[in-house]
Amino acid sequence: MSSDPPAATVGSIERAFEVLTLFAESESPTLGVTEIADRLGYSKAVVHRILATCRKNNFVEFDPNTRRYALGPRFVELGMAYLDRIDVRSRARPVMTRLSEATAETVTLSIRSSWERVYVDQVTPERDVKMVVQLGRSFPLHAGASSKALLAFLPASQQDEYLERSDLGSLTGQTITDRDELVDELERIRECGYAVSLGERDATAGSAAAPVFGPDGRVLAVLSVAGPVDRFSSEVDRLIGLLLEASANLTTAMGGVRPPQSGVAGG
């Protein structure tokens, strides 16, 4: 007697994978039921059932205000499990270790998850007073150096969508909450290749961050150097050169290419 699952079950799984793959490949991080049904040729009823199951298991999230769906936190867990084994985390580790030793400050690695930025690794220095971040914790894309570095190098259409949908909420008194000011800041980041924050995400922290690019020239991750804001503000100029060199080295290690607008060292 065959133990293979029924063909109908296999078909349902394949359709679910196609829906999730559509989210991963779409330029927009959010999709609606009608949009998914039209692009995949499924009925709305089928799409609703797939999304309901995925939502129950935290693979997608639903925004009741927009009636649109986005990839959920379960994908961050799967992504971190993947990164533990190959690719950016394993390749970033030696670069991060050298950068932390050279700067005597904490070095972090962040990736994008939907409209947020998530810490996925850190290396801390051997000193009593230092910054320590919570891995897996997410932050909005406009608050702090790592978030701004990610946002600045997203495709223009995705930047526009974030600026339209986000209320640009404040995490501290230094967070940029004015849209025009943020647009100017993002342009500056693209020109020089790095972002700086003095208390924008955490009032006690200062940081500088630079993007890491993948083979298609899109931002893959962000490296940052962070320390207590009082100490960091006096040494940020020295740290930026070391940070840019490290991010360029990691881009090369990932087989990446820097886009023409990036001011990252060597580009």
N, C-alpha and C positions, 0 to 999 in steps of 0.2 A: 504494500500500500504506500503510495507516494506521500512524502511529508512536505512537499512543496506547497507554498501558500497559494490560495486560489488566484486565478488570473485577474479577477476583479480587484483583489487586494493589492497586487503588484501594480496594476494600473493606477490605483488611487495614490500609491506611494510615488509613482513616477510623476503624476500630475502635481503632487505637493512639492516635489523637488523642482519642477519647472517653475512653479509660482515663486519659490524661495530664490531660485536662480535669477528670476526676473528682477527681484529686489536688488540682488547683488550687482547685476549688470546695468541697472537703470541709472541714468545721470541724476535723477531725482531720488532722494532717499525715502520719499513717501509715494504711495500708489493707492488709487481708489479701485473699488470692485469692478466698475464698468471698464476702466482702463486695463485692468488685468485680463478681464474676460475678452475684450476686443483684441488684445495683443497675442493672447494664447489660443483664441478660438474656442474657449470654454463658455458654458452657460453661466449666468450670474449665480444661479443656485449652487453649482459646483464650486465656484470660487468662494462663495460664502461659507460652504462646509469646510473647505480646505483652510481658510483663514481662521475659522472658529477653532479648529483643532490646533493649528499652529499657535494661536493666541493662548489657548488653554495651557500649552506647554512652554510659553514664554519665547517662542521663536519669532513672533511678531507682536507689535503693540498697536493699539487702536486709539486714535485721537477723536473723541466724540464731537469736538468743535468743527473739525474739518472733514470728518467721516473718512479719513484716510489712514492707511496702515504703514508701519515702518518695521524694519528688523528689530527684534527684541533682545533683551539681555542674555538670553541663552546663547546667542551667537558670539557674544563677548567671551563667554566661558569656553566655547568650542574654539574660538580664535586663539585664546590664550593657551589652550592645550596644544593647538597646532604650533604656535610660536615657541612653546617649550621644547619642541622637537626639532624644528628646522627654522630657517629663514631669519627674520629680522632680529628676534631676541638673542638667538645664539650668536649671530654675526655681530650684533651690537655690543655684546658683553665685553670683549677685549678692548674695543674702542672706548666704551664707557669707563672701564677701569683705568685706562691710561689717562683719560681726561680728568677723572676725579683725583688721581694722583698728582697731575700737573697743576690743578687749580686748588686742591685741598678743599673742595666743596662737593656737595651732593650733585650727582648727575642722574637725570631721569630720562626714560624713554616713554613716549606717548603715541597712541594711535587714535584714529577717528572711529567713533561708533555712532552712526546716524548723525544727529546734530550736536553730538557731544564729543569731548576728548577724554580719553581714559589712560591713566598711568598703567603701564604693563611691566616696567622694571625700574630699578634704581641701584646705584652704587653710592655708598656713603663714605666720607673720609674718616680717618682716625683722629678725630678731635672732639672735644667735649661739647661744644656748641655747634650744632649743625641742623640742617633741615632734613626731615624724614617725611615721605609722602605715603599715603595709603594706596597700595596697588589695587587696581580694579575700580577705584573711585572715579566717577565721571564729573566733568565740569562743562559749562557752556562754552561755545567756540569763540566768544568775544572777551572772555575774562582770563587774563594772565598771559605770559609770554608764549607758553607752549600752545595754548588755544589760538592765539592770534597768528602764530606762525603757520598752523594748520589752515586756518580760515583764509589767510592771505594767498595761499598757493592752490586753493581749490579752483576749479573752473569758474569762470565769471557767472555762469547761470546758477551755480550752486551757492555762490556768495550772495547773489541777489535774492535767492529764495530764502536763505537764512536771515538776511536783513529784513525781509518782508514778514517773515513768520515769527521772529524772535522779538520779545519785548525788551531785550537788552537789559535784563535785570542786573541790579548791583549786588556784588558779593562783598565789597568793601567801599569805603568812600573814594577810593582811587579807580574803581572799575569804570571803563569807558561806557557810558550809557547813551550818548548822543550819536545818532546815526551818521551825521556828516563828519563828526570827529573820528568815528571809527573807520569810515571810508578813507579818510586822509591817512590814518594810521596804517591801514592795510596797504595802501599805495607805497608808503615809506618802507614798509617791511619788504615788499617785493623788490624795491629798488636796492636796498642795502643787503638783503638776504638773511636778516635776523630780526627777532622781536625782543623787546626789553619790557619788564614789568617791575615796578617798585611798589609792592603792596596792592596790586590790582585784584589778585585772586585771594591772597592771604595777606592781611595787613602787616604781618610780621616777616614776610618773605620777599626777597628780591630774586629775579631770575632773568636769564637770557636764553633764547631758544632759536634753533635753526632747523630747517626742514631736511629730511632725507628723502631722496627721490628714487622711484622705481624705474624699470626699463622703459616704460612708456612716458617718462617725464612727469608723471603725476606724483604728488606728495604721498609718501608711503608711511612715514612716521616723523616724529620730531624729537631731537635731542635737546636737553636743557641743562644748564648749570644753575644751581640755586643755593642761596645761603640766607642767613638773617639779614634783613633789609638794611640795617645800619652798616654792617660790614660790607655787604654786597655793593651798595651804592658807591663806595669809595674805590672799588676794584673792578667795576664792570668793564671798563675800557680794556684792561689787561686780559680779561677772561674771554672777550668776544673773539679775538684772534684765534685762541686755542679752540674755542667752540666751533668756529667756521671750518677750521682744519679738520676737526673730528667728524663733523657732519659730511664734509666732502669725502673723507676716507670711507665712511660708512656707505655713502651713495655709491662709490666705486665698488665696494665689497658686495653690494646688492645688485651689481650690474646695471645701476641706474644712470640716468642722464639728467643733467640740470636744464631746465627750460631757459630760453634766452633771457627772460625778464628777471631771472634770479641773480642777485648780487653775491651769491655764495662764493667763497674764496676759490679762485681759479676760473670763475665763470664770468 
